[in-house]
């Protein structure tokens, strides 16, 4: 058991009613999970305000409550701790409760619009290959060395993060690589963590359903680097127009990487094909099985972080050449009849543009580039016409379809996408609401040598419609359909 006053270390407290010397079993911000001798933290969420559930938490056995506003009537046997921001308090409390596990390993955060999953996953893969015990917290999965756990959020809540970091401590994990989302930063989920380093990949439009403007989205990302300590490193993509901005106020030691500008870590793309990339990194040639200019940036970020974490240069390069692409990130498959399939998570305008430009750079222009794409429901609506415009401009044929419509009407989402298609590109487009039917149509249109890009869902193996998830794996489905067409 923990003592309340110990887990409140670093929390900015406005007032206390009752004793902080009491022992507690656990911390919860969901009143339904509270049991005897727990502390309940009342979080103001998007859908519900935790302050409405203080009485419910007490009835379930909570002996302490952390809140922003004290209830009008205080239960005499309960300790109430009033704070300015309960999300911020929860972050510090979670670290303290789990004995500050981030201080016992080297934690590296990766933030940006695109590339977070690839960079963090490849760093996990690289250090695992080198024989280290490694952890990963990503959109796709959470890994504690060899054990794998499912995840739904890019950056989990503070309690979940610290519980997994504690688990990593217990098995001797030395390095952990973690995706850091703008939601996670804005909601203080990473506050109180001791980061050995941070990596900025790039910034483009996303999450404007949550952030009020692009400037706010950018500044939230920057806050992650502002919070790094002087002992940490901060690596930025200086080819991105926001790259140097991210590091303006950081106390960390700063480094740059890029393709276009002279910087600490520089890469030249020597050759590119559907087989991979031949790169020159800081004067050394290396072959990788990754495809596309954007992956040259991702690989360079991985190389730079590994270098700053004291991996010897030759080992770094050799291991980099062995790394395997991440599921759903420009994942390439070729059918028996020679049709190329690319499955990618591209769900932002910039990501879709990168994937299509990369494909156009590689193809001979004698073949079709058939793009199947949609946009998620209950998310930033302003990017939908941009996605439509980009798909129309850069593909030879486009099929607009459902992604994860969630609670929205999929046909209305498709209508929003279609509004961005330029007049000269309208003849290229079809709209098919059923994603399976859209993929089937793409397969029927494709001939030997043609390329089918299925964008938006990537690694996801489900489709969410009206709050219900059903099995749906883009790569599995396209493989099955192409096999049927081969018969």
C-alpha positions in Angstrom: 0.0 0.0 0.0 1.0 3.6 -0.6 0.6 6.7 1.6 -1.4 9.5 0.1 1.1 12.2 1.0 3.9 10.3 -0.8 2.0 9.9 -4.1 1.1 13.7 -4.0 4.8 14.6 -4.4 5.1 17.4 -7.1 1.3 17.9 -7.3 0.3 21.5 -7.1 -2.2 21.5 -4.2 -4.7 24.3 -3.5 -6.3 22.9 -0.3 -6.7 19.7 1.7 -9.6 18.6 3.8 -8.7 15.6 6.0 -5.5 13.6 6.5 -2.9 12.8 3.8 -1.2 10.2 6.0 -3.8 7.6 5.0 -2.8 4.4 3.2 -4.3 3.7 -0.3 -4.5 0.6 -2.5 -4.8 2.2 -5.9 -5.6 5.3 -8.0 -8.6 5.4 -10.3 -10.1 8.1 -12.5 -13.0 5.8 -13.5 -15.4 5.5 -10.5 -16.6 2.1 -11.7 -13.2 0.6 -11.0 -12.9 2.0 -7.5 -12.7 -0.5 -4.6 -11.9 -0.2 -0.9 -9.2 2.3 0.2 -8.6 3.7 -3.3 -8.1 7.3 -4.3 -10.5 8.7 -6.9 -9.2 11.5 -9.3 -12.1 13.5 -10.8 -11.2 14.2 -14.4 -13.1 16.6 -16.7 -13.5 14.6 -19.9 -15.0 15.4 -23.3 -18.1 13.2 -22.7 -18.4 13.3 -18.9 -17.1 15.2 -15.8 -15.6 13.0 -13.2 -16.8 15.4 -10.5 -20.3 14.0 -11.1 -19.1 10.6 -9.9 -17.4 11.5 -6.6 -20.3 10.2 -4.5 -20.4 7.0 -6.6 -16.6 6.5 -6.0 -17.0 7.1 -2.2 -19.9 4.6 -2.1 -17.6 2.0 -3.7 -14.9 2.5 -1.0 -12.8 5.5 -2.0 -11.2 7.0 1.0 -9.6 10.0 -0.8 -10.8 12.3 -3.6 -8.6 14.5 -5.8 -10.7 17.2 -7.5 -10.7 20.7 -9.0 -13.9 21.8 -7.3 -14.8 20.6 -3.8 -18.3 19.1 -3.4 -20.8 21.3 -1.5 -21.0 18.7 1.2 -17.9 16.9 2.4 -18.1 13.4 3.9 -16.2 13.6 7.3 -14.3 10.4 6.9 -13.0 11.2 3.4 -9.8 13.2 2.5 -10.3 15.8 -0.2 -7.4 17.2 -2.1 -8.2 20.2 -4.3 -5.9 20.9 -7.2 -6.0 23.3 -10.2 -5.7 20.6 -12.8 -6.6 17.0 -12.0 -5.1 15.6 -15.3 -1.8 17.2 -14.3 -2.1 15.8 -10.7 -2.9 12.3 -12.0 0.3 12.3 -14.1 2.5 13.0 -11.1 0.5 10.7 -8.8 0.8 7.8 -11.3 4.6 8.2 -11.6 4.9 8.3 -7.8 2.5 5.4 -7.2 4.6 3.2 -9.5 7.9 4.4 -8.0 8.8 6.7 -10.9 9.6 3.8 -13.3 10.8 6.1 -16.2 13.9 7.0 -14.2 15.0 3.3 -14.2 15.3 3.0 -18.0 16.1 5.2 -21.0 12.7 6.5 -22.3 12.6 8.1 -25.8 9.4 9.9 -27.0 8.6 10.2 -30.7 6.1 13.0 -31.8 4.9 14.5 -35.0 2.0 14.0 -37.4 3.4 11.1 -39.4 6.1 8.5 -38.8 5.6 8.1 -35.0 4.7 4.4 -35.2 7.4 3.6 -37.7 10.2 5.4 -35.9 9.3 4.1 -32.4 8.7 0.5 -33.7 12.0 0.4 -35.6 13.9 1.7 -32.6 12.4 -1.2 -30.6 13.3 -3.6 -33.4 16.9 -2.2 -33.7 17.7 -2.4 -30.0 16.0 -5.8 -29.6 18.2 -7.1 -32.5 21.3 -5.8 -30.7 20.4 -7.9 -27.7 18.9 -5.4 -25.3 15.7 -5.8 -23.3 13.4 -3.2 -24.8 9.9 -1.8 -24.4 7.5 -0.2 -26.9 4.4 2.0 -26.3 2.8 2.6 -29.7 -0.5 3.0 -31.6 -0.2 -0.6 -32.8 0.9 -2.4 -29.6 2.6 -2.2 -26.2 5.6 -4.5 -25.8 7.4 -5.4 -22.6 10.5 -7.1 -24.0 9.0 -10.2 -25.5 5.4 -9.8 -24.2 2.8 -8.0 -26.3 -0.3 -6.2 -25.1 -3.2 -4.7 -27.1 -3.7 -0.9 -27.1 -6.4 1.5 -28.3 -4.7 4.9 -27.8 -1.6 6.3 -29.4 -0.6 7.6 -26.0 -2.3 5.8 -23.1 -3.4 7.4 -19.9 -0.8 8.2 -17.2 -1.7 5.2 -15.0 -1.4 2.8 -17.9 1.9 4.2 -19.1 3.4 4.0 -15.6 2.1 0.5 -15.0 3.7 -0.8 -18.1 7.0 1.1 -17.4 6.9 -0.5 -13.9 6.5 -3.9 -15.6 9.4 -3.1 -17.8 11.5 -2.3 -14.7 10.6 -5.6 -13.2 12.0 -7.6 -16.2 15.1 -5.4 -16.7 14.1 -3.4 -19.7 16.9 -0.9 -20.5 15.3 1.2 -23.3 11.6 2.1 -24.0 10.4 3.9 -27.2 7.1 5.6 -27.0 4.7 7.5 -29.4 3.7 10.8 -28.0 0.5 12.2 -29.5 -0.8 15.8 -29.3 -3.8 14.5 -27.3 -1.4 12.8 -24.8 0.6 16.1 -24.4 -2.5 18.3 -24.1 -4.0 16.0 -21.5 -0.7 15.8 -19.5 -0.5 12.0 -19.9 3.3 12.2 -20.3 3.9 14.7 -17.5 6.2 13.5 -14.8 8.0 11.0 -17.0 11.8 11.2 -17.3 12.6 11.2 -21.0 16.1 10.5 -22.1 15.3 12.0 -25.5 12.6 13.2 -27.9 12.3 13.0 -31.7 10.2 15.3 -33.9 9.2 13.7 -37.3 7.1 16.3 -39.1 3.9 18.4 -38.8 0.9 18.7 -41.1 -2.8 19.0 -40.7 -4.5 16.6 -38.3 -6.7 16.5 -35.2 -8.3 19.9 -35.9 -11.5 18.4 -34.5 -9.7 18.5 -31.1 -7.3 21.4 -31.4 -8.8 24.8 -32.2 -6.2 25.7 -34.8 -3.1 24.4 -36.5 -1.0 26.8 -34.4 -2.4 25.3 -31.2 -1.7 21.8 -32.5 1.9 22.8 -33.3 2.4 24.5 -29.9 1.1 21.4 -28.1 3.7 19.3 -29.9 6.4 21.9 -29.0 5.4 21.6 -25.3 6.8 18.1 -25.2 10.3 19.4 -26.1 9.9 22.4 -23.7 9.5 19.8 -20.9 12.7 17.8 -21.7 15.5 18.1 -19.1 19.0 19.4 -19.8 20.3 15.8 -19.7 18.0 14.7 -22.6 18.5 15.0 -26.3 16.1 16.5 -28.8 16.3 15.4 -32.5 14.3 17.4 -35.1 13.6 17.1 -38.8 15.0 20.4 -40.0 13.5 19.9 -43.5 10.1 20.4 -41.9 9.2 24.1 -41.6 8.3 23.6 -38.0 11.4 21.5 -37.1 13.5 24.3 -35.6 10.5 25.9 -33.9 10.0 22.7 -31.9 13.4 23.2 -30.2 13.3 27.0 -29.5 12.8 26.7 -25.7 14.1 23.2 -25.0 16.7 22.7 -22.3 17.8 19.4 -24.0 20.8 19.0 -26.2 19.6 19.6 -29.8 20.4 17.8 -33.1 19.0 17.9 -36.6 18.4 15.4 -39.3 17.3 15.8 -42.9 17.7 15.2 -46.6 17.7 18.7 -48.0 19.8 20.8 -45.5 23.2 20.5 -44.0 22.8 19.1 -40.5 24.1 16.6 -37.9 22.5 13.6 -39.5 22.2 13.7 -43.3 20.9 11.2 -45.7 21.1 11.0 -49.5 18.8 8.7 -51.5 20.9 6.8 -54.0 18.4 4.3 -55.4 14.7 3.6 -54.8 12.4 0.8 -56.0 9.7 -1.5 -54.7 12.6 -3.6 -53.4 13.8 -0.9 -51.0 16.1 2.1 -50.7 19.9 2.5 -51.1 20.9 5.4 -48.8 24.0 7.3 -47.8 23.9 8.2 -44.2 26.6 10.6 -43.0 29.0 9.3 -45.7 28.2 5.5 -45.3 26.1 3.5 -47.7 23.4 1.2 -46.5 20.6 -0.8 -48.1 17.2 -1.0 -46.5 14.0 -2.9 -47.5 11.9 0.2 -46.9 10.2 2.0 -49.7 9.9 5.8 -50.2 11.5 9.1 -49.4 9.5 9.5 -46.2 11.0 6.2 -45.0 14.5 7.7 -45.6 13.6 10.3 -43.0 12.2 7.6 -40.6 15.3 5.5 -40.9 17.6 8.5 -40.4 15.7 9.5 -37.2 16.2 5.9 -36.0 19.9 6.0 -36.8 20.3 9.4 -35.1 18.5 8.3 -31.9 20.5 5.0 -31.8 23.8 7.0 -32.2 22.8 9.3 -29.4 22.0 6.3 -27.3 25.6 5.1 -27.8 25.1 2.4 -30.4 28.4 2.0 -32.3 28.3 3.3 -35.9 29.0 0.1 -37.8 26.5 -1.9 -35.6 24.0 0.8 -36.1 24.2 0.7 -39.9 24.3 -3.1 -40.1 21.3 -3.4 -37.9 19.4 -0.7 -39.8 19.8 -2.7 -43.0 18.1 -5.7 -41.3 15.0 -3.9 -40.0 11.6 -5.0 -41.3 8.8 -2.7 -42.3 6.0 -2.1 -39.8 2.6 -3.7 -40.5 0.3 -1.3 -42.3 3.1 1.3 -43.1 3.7 1.2 -46.8 3.3 -2.6 -46.6 4.0 -4.0 -50.1 2.5 -7.2 -51.5 2.7 -8.5 -55.1 0.1 -11.0 -56.4 0.8 -14.1 -58.5 -0.4 -12.1 -61.5 2.1 -9.3 -60.8 -0.3 -6.7 -59.3 1.3 -4.6 -56.7 -0.6 -3.8 -53.5 0.4 -1.2 -51.0 -1.5 -0.9 -47.6 -0.8 2.2 -45.7 -2.2 4.0 -42.6 -2.1 7.3 -44.5 -5.1 9.1 -42.9 -3.9 12.8 -43.2 -3.5 14.8 -46.4 0.3 15.0 -46.0 0.6 11.3 -45.4 -1.5 10.4 -48.4 0.4 12.8 -50.6 3.7 11.3 -49.4 2.6 7.8 -50.2 1.2 8.7 -53.6 4.2 10.7 -54.6 6.5 7.9 -53.5 4.6 5.4 -55.6 4.6 7.7 -58.6 8.4 8.2 -58.2 8.9 4.5 -58.5 6.4 3.5 -61.1 7.1 3.7 -64.9 3.8 5.6 -65.7 2.9 2.7 -68.0 0.7 1.2 -65.3 -2.4 2.3 -63.4 -2.2 3.6 -59.8 -5.6 2.8 -58.3 -6.2 4.4 -54.9 -8.9 3.1 -52.4 -9.3 5.7 -49.7 -11.8 7.1 -47.1 -11.8 9.2 -44.0 -12.7 8.4 -40.4 -15.9 9.6 -38.9 -16.1 11.8 -35.8 -12.7 13.3 -36.7 -11.4 16.4 -38.4 -13.8 17.2 -41.2 -11.7 19.9 -42.8 -9.1 17.4 -44.1 -11.7 15.4 -46.1 -11.8 17.5 -49.3 -8.0 17.9 -49.1 -7.7 14.1 -49.2 -10.1 14.0 -52.2 -8.1 16.6 -54.1 -4.7 14.8 -53.4 -6.1 11.3 -54.4 -7.6 12.7 -57.6 -4.4 14.6 -58.6 -1.9 11.8 -57.9 -3.8 8.6 -58.9 -5.0 7.3 -62.3 -8.1 5.9 -60.7 -9.7 6.6 -57.3 -12.4 4.7 -55.3 -13.7 6.7 -52.4 -15.1 4.4 -49.6 -15.7 4.0 -45.9 -12.9 4.0 -43.4 -14.1 3.8 -39.8 -17.3 5.9 -40.1 -17.9 5.5 -36.3 -21.2 7.4 -35.6 -21.3 9.3 -38.9 -23.2 8.4 -42.1 -20.5 7.0 -44.4 -22.1 8.5 -47.5 -21.9 11.9 -46.0 -18.2 11.4 -45.3 -17.7 10.4 -48.9 -19.6 13.5 -50.1 -17.2 15.6 -48.0 -14.2 13.9 -49.7 -15.7 14.3 -53.2 -16.0 18.1 -52.7 -12.2 18.4 -53.0 -11.8 16.6 -56.3 -10.8 19.1 -59.0 -12.9 19.2 -62.2 -10.2 17.6 -64.4 -10.0 14.6 -62.0 -13.7 13.8 -61.5 -13.6 11.3 -64.4 -11.1 9.2 -62.5 -13.3 8.7 -59.4 -15.8 6.2 -58.2 -17.6 6.1 -54.8 -18.5 2.7 -53.3 -19.6 2.8 -49.6 -18.8 -0.8 -48.8 -15.0 -1.0 -48.2 -14.9 -4.6 -49.2 -16.7 -3.9 -52.5 -14.4 -1.0 -53.2 -11.3 -3.2 -52.7 -13.0 -5.9 -54.9 -13.6 -3.3 -57.6 -10.0 -2.1 -57.5 -8.8 -5.7 -57.9 -11.1 -6.2 -60.9 -9.8 -3.1 -62.6 -6.1 -3.9 -62.0 -3.9 -5.7 -64.6 -0.4 -7.1 -64.4 2.0 -4.4 -63.3 -0.7 -2.1 -61.9 -0.6 -0.7 -58.4 -3.5 -0.7 -55.9 -3.0 1.6 -52.9 -5.4 1.0 -50.0 -5.0 3.9 -47.6 -6.3 5.0 -44.2 -6.5 1.9 -42.0 -3.1 0.3 -42.3 -2.5 -2.1 -39.4 -6.1 -2.0 -38.2 -7.9 -5.3 -38.3 -11.4 -3.9 -37.7 -13.9 -1.5 -39.0 -15.9 0.6 -36.6 -19.5 1.4 -37.5 -22.0 2.9 -35.0 -19.8 2.0 -32.1 -19.4 -1.6 -33.1 -16.2 -3.1 -34.4 -16.2 -6.0 -36.9 -13.2 -7.9 -38.3 -11.7 -6.1 -41.3 -8.1 -6.4 -42.4 -7.3 -4.5 -45.7 -4.3 -6.7 -46.5 -5.9 -10.0 -45.8 -9.0 -9.0 -47.8 -7.1 -7.8 -50.9 -4.9 -10.9 -50.9 -8.0 -13.2 -50.8 -9.7 -11.2 -53.6 -6.7 -11.2 -55.8 -6.3 -14.9 -55.3 -9.9 -15.4 -56.4 -9.3 -13.3 -59.5 -6.2 -15.4 -60.3 -8.3 -18.6 -60.6 
